Amino acid sequence: MCHQQYDITFEDLNPTFLFSVQMVRHATEQPHSHDFIEIAMILDGEGEFFVEGEVFPVRKGDLVLLNPGMTHQSRRVDGKEPATEFYAAFTNIHFRNMEYNQIRFPKGTFRLHPREKTFLHLTRLAESMVMESCSAQPGRYFMLKAYLTQMILLLYREQTEERKPKAQGYIFESANKKYVVEQIVDYMDHHYSEKISLDQIAQNMYLSPFYISRIFKNEVGDTPINYLISLRMEKARDLLLEKKDCSIQEIAQCVGYDDAYHFSKLFKKHYGNSPSKYRAKKS
């Protein structure tokens, strides 16, 4: 008989799933602690956490691991976009070389900033958990538990594996980034007259908006939205002179804007004159 090898636990990894929730932090909560483990992930915006007497800022991409008994508090920071937070709570877990119902990463850290690829995977798992929580499908608890188990293992692997030298793998990653950016630029060049959003592009490419914005700016030198605006303004400038019988509203619609006033403001900001004055000067 073949015996199952448990490399990181003494037996099956079998956490008890308690709950998962996504929320926007509009107000500071009261300091508190739990008798279970909680993973807090910042999906968007910025905030501040108080944990065991330490106060530190958090932003999109950060994660906080809260073991039982750790006093903590999520705080709203005035003047900042409120943080969108995801929480997953669970208990009954036992890793090798760790106390029961505790997760202790190297260096004793509870503040994590996963790699972009890992954070993207975690974000997808969080989205799946939120959707599953709202469903009434049979086996909902077991599906949530499966997502949670993946989330725990992703964090465990990243925090415990030896970091590879930076020189390894970067050529492939760079080439992959260039390909992604080229695809985005090509899409915008051909669809600038349509409704385009970063979320839509990200969803179509199975990537996060955060990741796309970062690599686009690194490769192009500007954000995807600013690139799209510049492209639309260039097309609008040409159309203003080529189609003199068209109204400003019609020109705006030709480059993807339903609101002529908003279009005119962007055009003036870009070229120093309103569309009508620009056309009159060039006529």
Buried (B, 14 or more C-beta within 10 A) or exposed (E): EEEEEEEBEEEEBEBBBBEBEBEEBEEBEEEEBBEBBBBBBBBBBBBBBBBEEEEEEBBBBBBBBBBBEBEBBBBBBEEBEBBBBBBBBBBEBBBEEBEEBBBBBEEEEBBBBBEBBBBBBBBBBBBBBBEBBEEEEEEEEEBBBBBBBBBBEBBBEBBEEEEEEEEEEEEEEEEEBEEBBEEBBEBBEEEBEEEBEBEEBBEEBEBBBBBBBBBBBEBBEEBBEEBBBEBBBBBBBEBBEEEEEBEBBEBBBBBBBEEBEEBBEBBBEBBEBBBBBBBEEEE
